[in-house]
Amino acid sequence: MADHHNADHVHGSMDIRAQEKTFAGFIRMSIWVACIAIGVLIFMGLVNA
């Protein structure tokens, strides 16, 4: 399959700042969405009671 070995590659040398920034944004957005969903559920429970 993909048995291409590049002798010039050095493990751990790639710049991953863009990926780290994207992942941090994804986690931050996921936390916001989860908190809003929980808040909506609590609101719905209080209003319906």
PDB file with SEQRES, HELIX, SHEET and CRYST1 records, atoms N, CA, C and O in Angstrom:
SEQRES   1 A   49  MET ALA ASP HIS HIS ASN ALA ASP HIS VAL HIS GLY SER          
SEQRES   2 A   49  MET ASP ILE ARG ALA GLN GLU LYS THR PHE ALA GLY PHE          
SEQRES   3 A   49  ILE ARG MET SER ILE TRP VAL ALA CYS ILE ALA ILE GLY          
SEQRES   4 A   49  VAL LEU ILE PHE MET GLY LEU VAL ASN ALA                      
HELIX    1 AA1 ARG A   17  ASN A   48  1                                  32    
CRYST1    1.000    1.000    1.000  90.00  90.00  90.00 P 1           1          
ATOM      1  N   MET A   1       0.836  -1.177   0.000  1.00  0.00           N  
ATOM      2  CA  MET A   1       0.000   0.000   0.000  1.00  0.00           C  
ATOM      3  C   MET A   1       0.884   1.245   0.000  1.00  0.00           C  
ATOM      4  O   MET A   1       1.513   1.561  -1.010  1.00  0.00           O  
ATOM      5  N   ALA A   2       0.933   1.941   1.115  1.00  0.00           N  
ATOM      6  CA  ALA A   2       1.690   3.190   1.182  1.00  0.00           C  
ATOM      7  C   ALA A   2       3.029   2.943   1.859  1.00  0.00           C  
ATOM      8  O   ALA A   2       3.263   3.407   2.975  1.00  0.00           O  
ATOM      9  N   ASP A   3       3.900   2.217   1.187  1.00  0.00           N  
ATOM     10  CA  ASP A   3       5.227   1.935   1.741  1.00  0.00           C  
ATOM     11  C   ASP A   3       6.272   2.873   1.180  1.00  0.00           C  
ATOM     12  O   ASP A   3       7.354   2.440   0.783  1.00  0.00           O  
ATOM     13  N   HIS A   4       5.955   4.146   1.145  1.00  0.00           N  
ATOM     14  CA  HIS A   4       6.908   5.135   0.655  1.00  0.00           C  
ATOM     15  C   HIS A   4       7.703   5.654   1.845  1.00  0.00           C  
ATOM     16  O   HIS A   4       7.147   6.294   2.737  1.00  0.00           O  
ATOM     17  N   HIS A   5       8.974   5.383   1.857  1.00  0.00           N  
ATOM     18  CA  HIS A   5       9.835   5.830   2.946  1.00  0.00           C  
ATOM     19  C   HIS A   5      10.652   7.008   2.461  1.00  0.00           C  
ATOM     20  O   HIS A   5      11.397   6.899   1.487  1.00  0.00           O  
ATOM     21  N   ASN A   6      10.511   8.138   3.141  1.00  0.00           N  
ATOM     22  CA  ASN A   6      11.242   9.338   2.776  1.00  0.00           C  
ATOM     23  C   ASN A   6      12.408   9.493   3.749  1.00  0.00           C  
ATOM     24  O   ASN A   6      12.197   9.679   4.948  1.00  0.00           O  
ATOM     25  N   ALA A   7      13.615   9.417   3.247  1.00  0.00           N  
ATOM     26  CA  ALA A   7      14.811   9.493   4.091  1.00  0.00           C  
ATOM     27  C   ALA A   7      15.000  10.889   4.670  1.00  0.00           C  
ATOM     28  O   ALA A   7      15.698  11.052   5.670  1.00  0.00           O  
ATOM     29  N   ASP A   8      14.380  11.909   4.044  1.00  0.00           N  
ATOM     30  CA  ASP A   8      14.550  13.282   4.517  1.00  0.00           C  
ATOM     31  C   ASP A   8      13.621  13.630   5.676  1.00  0.00           C  
ATOM     32  O   ASP A   8      13.806  14.657   6.329  1.00  0.00           O  
ATOM     33  N   HIS A   9      12.637  12.795   5.936  1.00  0.00           N  
ATOM     34  CA  HIS A   9      11.656  13.097   6.983  1.00  0.00           C  
ATOM     35  C   HIS A   9      12.263  12.891   8.367  1.00  0.00           C  
ATOM     36  O   HIS A   9      12.907  11.877   8.635  1.00  0.00           O  
ATOM     37  N   VAL A  10      12.046  13.871   9.236  1.00  0.00           N  
ATOM     38  CA  VAL A  10      12.471  13.780  10.629  1.00  0.00           C  
ATOM     39  C   VAL A  10      11.212  13.794  11.485  1.00  0.00           C  
ATOM     40  O   VAL A  10      10.457  14.766  11.476  1.00  0.00           O  
ATOM     41  N   HIS A  11      10.991  12.712  12.223  1.00  0.00           N  
ATOM     42  CA  HIS A  11       9.791  12.580  13.038  1.00  0.00           C  
ATOM     43  C   HIS A  11       9.701  13.719  14.054  1.00  0.00           C  
ATOM     44  O   HIS A  11      10.656  13.992  14.781  1.00  0.00           O  
ATOM     45  N   GLY A  12       8.537  14.382  14.094  1.00  0.00           N  
ATOM     46  CA  GLY A  12       8.314  15.457  15.054  1.00  0.00           C  
ATOM     47  C   GLY A  12       8.776  16.820  14.588  1.00  0.00           C  
ATOM     48  O   GLY A  12       8.810  17.756  15.386  1.00  0.00           O  
ATOM     49  N   SER A  13       9.135  16.964  13.319  1.00  0.00           N  
ATOM     50  CA  SER A  13       9.660  18.239  12.841  1.00  0.00           C  
ATOM     51  C   SER A  13       8.612  19.100  12.146  1.00  0.00           C  
ATOM     52  O   SER A  13       8.909  20.233  11.767  1.00  0.00           O  
ATOM     53  N   MET A  14       7.396  18.594  11.969  1.00  0.00           N  
ATOM     54  CA  MET A  14       6.368  19.350  11.267  1.00  0.00           C  
ATOM     55  C   MET A  14       5.785  20.436  12.157  1.00  0.00           C  
ATOM     56  O   MET A  14       5.582  20.221  13.352  1.00  0.00           O  
ATOM     57  N   ASP A  15       5.516  21.596  11.583  1.00  0.00           N  
ATOM     58  CA  ASP A  15       4.895  22.696  12.323  1.00  0.00           C  
ATOM     59  C   ASP A  15       3.392  22.421  12.421  1.00  0.00           C  
ATOM     60  O   ASP A  15       2.697  22.382  11.405  1.00  0.00           O  
ATOM     61  N   ILE A  16       2.898  22.232  13.638  1.00  0.00           N  
ATOM     62  CA  ILE A  16       1.489  21.869  13.820  1.00  0.00           C  
ATOM     63  C   ILE A  16       0.713  22.953  14.564  1.00  0.00           C  
ATOM     64  O   ILE A  16      -0.328  22.665  15.154  1.00  0.00           O  
ATOM     65  N   ARG A  17       1.195  24.185  14.546  1.00  0.00           N  
ATOM     66  CA  ARG A  17       0.500  25.257  15.256  1.00  0.00           C  
ATOM     67  C   ARG A  17      -0.910  25.486  14.716  1.00  0.00           C  
ATOM     68  O   ARG A  17      -1.832  25.745  15.489  1.00  0.00           O  
ATOM     69  N   ALA A  18      -1.084  25.393  13.403  1.00  0.00           N  
ATOM     70  CA  ALA A  18      -2.417  25.595  12.821  1.00  0.00           C  
ATOM     71  C   ALA A  18      -3.372  24.495  13.280  1.00  0.00           C  
ATOM     72  O   ALA A  18      -4.528  24.773  13.600  1.00  0.00           O  
ATOM     73  N   GLN A  19      -2.899  23.250  13.315  1.00  0.00           N  
ATOM     74  CA  GLN A  19      -3.749  22.144  13.772  1.00  0.00           C  
ATOM     75  C   GLN A  19      -4.100  22.297  15.245  1.00  0.00           C  
ATOM     76  O   GLN A  19      -5.238  22.044  15.642  1.00  0.00           O  
ATOM     77  N   GLU A  20      -3.127  22.712  16.061  1.00  0.00           N  
ATOM     78  CA  GLU A  20      -3.381  22.902  17.487  1.00  0.00           C  
ATOM     79  C   GLU A  20      -4.409  24.010  17.716  1.00  0.00           C  
ATOM     80  O   GLU A  20      -5.282  23.887  18.575  1.00  0.00           O  
ATOM     81  N   LYS A  21      -4.299  25.096  16.938  1.00  0.00           N  
ATOM     82  CA  LYS A  21      -5.237  26.204  17.063  1.00  0.00           C  
ATOM     83  C   LYS A  21      -6.644  25.771  16.647  1.00  0.00           C  
ATOM     84  O   LYS A  21      -7.623  26.130  17.300  1.00  0.00           O  
ATOM     85  N   THR A  22      -6.744  25.007  15.570  1.00  0.00           N  
ATOM     86  CA  THR A  22      -8.037  24.511  15.108  1.00  0.00           C  
ATOM     87  C   THR A  22      -8.654  23.572  16.135  1.00  0.00           C  
ATOM     88  O   THR A  22      -9.849  23.665  16.419  1.00  0.00           O  
ATOM     89  N   PHE A  23      -7.854  22.671  16.694  1.00  0.00           N  
ATOM     90  CA  PHE A  23      -8.358  21.729  17.692  1.00  0.00           C  
ATOM     91  C   PHE A  23      -8.833  22.463  18.943  1.00  0.00           C  
ATOM     92  O   PHE A  23      -9.877  22.124  19.500  1.00  0.00           O  
ATOM     93  N   ALA A  24      -8.072  23.468  19.390  1.00  0.00           N  
ATOM     94  CA  ALA A  24      -8.469  24.249  20.564  1.00  0.00           C  
ATOM     95  C   ALA A  24      -9.793  24.961  20.302  1.00  0.00           C  
ATOM     96  O   ALA A  24     -10.645  25.025  21.188  1.00  0.00           O  
ATOM     97  N   GLY A  25      -9.974  25.494  19.100  1.00  0.00           N  
ATOM     98  CA  GLY A  25     -11.235  26.140  18.743  1.00  0.00           C  
ATOM     99  C   GLY A  25     -12.389  25.153  18.721  1.00  0.00           C  
ATOM    100  O   GLY A  25     -13.494  25.471  19.160  1.00  0.00           O  
ATOM    101  N   PHE A  26     -12.132  23.950  18.208  1.00  0.00           N  
ATOM    102  CA  PHE A  26     -13.156  22.912  18.175  1.00  0.00           C  
ATOM    103  C   PHE A  26     -13.589  22.527  19.590  1.00  0.00           C  
ATOM    104  O   PHE A  26     -14.782  22.395  19.860  1.00  0.00           O  
ATOM    105  N   ILE A  27     -12.633  22.350  20.482  1.00  0.00           N  
ATOM    106  CA  ILE A  27     -12.948  21.997  21.865  1.00  0.00           C  
ATOM    107  C   ILE A  27     -13.722  23.120  22.542  1.00  0.00           C  
ATOM    108  O   ILE A  27     -14.701  22.869  23.244  1.00  0.00           O  
ATOM    109  N   ARG A  28     -13.285  24.358  22.331  1.00  0.00           N  
ATOM    110  CA  ARG A  28     -13.964  25.506  22.929  1.00  0.00           C  
ATOM    111  C   ARG A  28     -15.416  25.594  22.431  1.00  0.00           C  
ATOM    112  O   ARG A  28     -16.328  25.825  23.224  1.00  0.00           O  
ATOM    113  N   MET A  29     -15.628  25.412  21.126  1.00  0.00           N  
ATOM    114  CA  MET A  29     -16.972  25.469  20.575  1.00  0.00           C  
ATOM    115  C   MET A  29     -17.824  24.311  21.098  1.00  0.00           C  
ATOM    116  O   MET A  29     -19.011  24.493  21.370  1.00  0.00           O  
ATOM    117  N   SER A  30     -17.232  23.129  21.240  1.00  0.00           N  
ATOM    118  CA  SER A  30     -17.963  21.978  21.757  1.00  0.00           C  
ATOM    119  C   SER A  30     -18.427  22.217  23.188  1.00  0.00           C  
ATOM    120  O   SER A  30     -19.541  21.840  23.552  1.00  0.00           O  
ATOM    121  N   ILE A  31     -17.588  22.834  23.993  1.00  0.00           N  
ATOM    122  CA  ILE A  31     -17.960  23.144  25.377  1.00  0.00           C  
ATOM    123  C   ILE A  31     -19.108  24.142  25.403  1.00  0.00           C  
ATOM    124  O   ILE A  31     -20.049  23.980  26.180  1.00  0.00           O  
ATOM    125  N   TRP A  32     -19.045  25.176  24.562  1.00  0.00           N  
ATOM    126  CA  TRP A  32     -20.132  26.153  24.488  1.00  0.00           C  
ATOM    127  C   TRP A  32     -21.444  25.498  24.088  1.00  0.00           C  
ATOM    128  O   TRP A  32     -22.481  25.752  24.701  1.00  0.00           O  
ATOM    129  N   VAL A  33     -21.401  24.654  23.062  1.00  0.00           N  
ATOM    130  CA  VAL A  33     -22.622  23.982  22.593  1.00  0.00           C  
ATOM    131  C   VAL A  33     -23.191  23.086  23.678  1.00  0.00           C  
ATOM    132  O   VAL A  33     -24.406  23.063  23.877  1.00  0.00           O  
ATOM    133  N   ALA A  34     -22.344  22.349  24.384  1.00  0.00           N  
ATOM    134  CA  ALA A  34     -22.811  21.473  25.456  1.00  0.00           C  
ATOM    135  C   ALA A  34     -23.453  22.297  26.582  1.00  0.00           C  
ATOM    136  O   ALA A  34     -24.505  21.922  27.101  1.00  0.00           O  
ATOM    137  N   CYS A  35     -22.832  23.400  26.953  1.00  0.00           N  
ATOM    138  CA  CYS A  35     -23.386  24.244  28.024  1.00  0.00           C  
ATOM    139  C   CYS A  35     -24.717  24.854  27.614  1.00  0.00           C  
ATOM    140  O   CYS A  35     -25.648  24.910  28.418  1.00  0.00           O  
ATOM    141  N   ILE A  36     -24.814  25.311  26.374  1.00  0.00           N  
ATOM    142  CA  ILE A  36     -26.073  25.886  25.903  1.00  0.00           C  
ATOM    143  C   ILE A  36     -27.164  24.822  25.872  1.00  0.00           C  
ATOM    144  O   ILE A  36     -28.301  25.092  26.259  1.00  0.00           O  
ATOM    145  N   ALA A  37     -26.833  23.623  25.417  1.00  0.00           N  
ATOM    146  CA  ALA A  37     -27.821  22.537  25.363  1.00  0.00           C  
ATOM    147  C   ALA A  37     -28.303  22.187  26.764  1.00  0.00           C  
ATOM    148  O   ALA A  37     -29.499  21.988  26.976  1.00  0.00           O  
ATOM    149  N   ILE A  38     -27.390  22.109  27.715  1.00  0.00           N  
ATOM    150  CA  ILE A  38     -27.776  21.821  29.100  1.00  0.00           C  
ATOM    151  C   ILE A  38     -28.652  22.946  29.648  1.00  0.00           C  
ATOM    152  O   ILE A  38     -29.649  22.692  30.323  1.00  0.00           O  
ATOM    153  N   GLY A  39     -28.274  24.184  29.354  1.00  0.00           N  
ATOM    154  CA  GLY A  39     -29.082  25.326  29.792  1.00  0.00           C  
ATOM    155  C   GLY A  39     -30.484  25.294  29.210  1.00  0.00           C  
ATOM    156  O   GLY A  39     -31.455  25.571  29.914  1.00  0.00           O  
ATOM    157  N   VAL A  40     -30.600  24.957  27.927  1.00  0.00           N  
ATOM    158  CA  VAL A  40     -31.919  24.864  27.295  1.00  0.00           C  
ATOM    159  C   VAL A  40     -32.740  23.762  27.939  1.00  0.00           C  
ATOM    160  O   VAL A  40     -33.931  23.948  28.188  1.00  0.00           O  
ATOM    161  N   LEU A  41     -32.129  22.625  28.210  1.00  0.00           N  
ATOM    162  CA  LEU A  41     -32.856  21.529  28.854  1.00  0.00           C  
ATOM    163  C   LEU A  41     -33.329  21.912  30.256  1.00  0.00           C  
ATOM    164  O   LEU A  41     -34.451  21.584  30.639  1.00  0.00           O  
ATOM    165  N   ILE A  42     -32.493  22.596  31.014  1.00  0.00           N  
ATOM    166  CA  ILE A  42     -32.890  23.044  32.352  1.00  0.00           C  
ATOM    167  C   ILE A  42     -34.034  24.047  32.249  1.00  0.00           C  
ATOM    168  O   ILE A  42     -34.997  23.978  33.013  1.00  0.00           O  
ATOM    169  N   PHE A  43     -33.927  24.972  31.308  1.00  0.00           N  
ATOM    170  CA  PHE A  43     -34.986  25.966  31.106  1.00  0.00           C  
ATOM    171  C   PHE A  43     -36.307  25.289  30.732  1.00  0.00           C  
ATOM    172  O   PHE A  43     -37.364  25.641  31.256  1.00  0.00           O  
ATOM    173  N   MET A  44     -36.235  24.321  29.826  1.00  0.00           N  
ATOM    174  CA  MET A  44     -37.439  23.602  29.416  1.00  0.00           C  
ATOM    175  C   MET A  44     -38.047  22.852  30.592  1.00  0.00           C  
ATOM    176  O   MET A  44     -39.269  22.810  30.740  1.00  0.00           O  
ATOM    177  N   GLY A  45     -37.197  22.257  31.433  1.00  0.00           N  
ATOM    178  CA  GLY A  45     -37.693  21.545  32.605  1.00  0.00           C  
ATOM    179  C   GLY A  45     -38.352  22.480  33.607  1.00  0.00           C  
ATOM    180  O   GLY A  45     -39.363  22.120  34.210  1.00  0.00           O  
ATOM    181  N   LEU A  46     -37.801  23.672  33.797  1.00  0.00           N  
ATOM    182  CA  LEU A  46     -38.375  24.626  34.755  1.00  0.00           C  
ATOM    183  C   LEU A  46     -39.670  25.220  34.233  1.00  0.00           C  
ATOM    184  O   LEU A  46     -40.611  25.421  35.000  1.00  0.00           O  
ATOM    185  N   VAL A  47     -39.731  25.500  32.960  1.00  0.00           N  
ATOM    186  CA  VAL A  47     -40.920  26.118  32.393  1.00  0.00           C  
ATOM    187  C   VAL A  47     -42.077  25.126  32.364  1.00  0.00           C  
ATOM    188  O   VAL A  47     -43.229  25.510  32.569  1.00  0.00           O  
ATOM    189  N   ASN A  48     -41.785  23.872  32.113  1.00  0.00           N  
ATOM    190  CA  ASN A  48     -42.825  22.852  31.997  1.00  0.00           C  
ATOM    191  C   ASN A  48     -43.348  22.403  33.363  1.00  0.00           C  
ATOM    192  O   ASN A  48     -44.428  21.819  33.445  1.00  0.00           O  
ATOM    193  N   ALA A  49     -42.597  22.669  34.436  1.00  0.00           N  
ATOM    194  CA  ALA A  49     -43.000  22.171  35.763  1.00  0.00           C  
ATOM    195  C   ALA A  49     -44.109  22.995  36.380  1.00  0.00           C  
ATOM    196  O   ALA A  49     -44.554  22.701  37.490  1.00  0.00           O  
TER     197      ALA A  49                                                      
END                                                                             
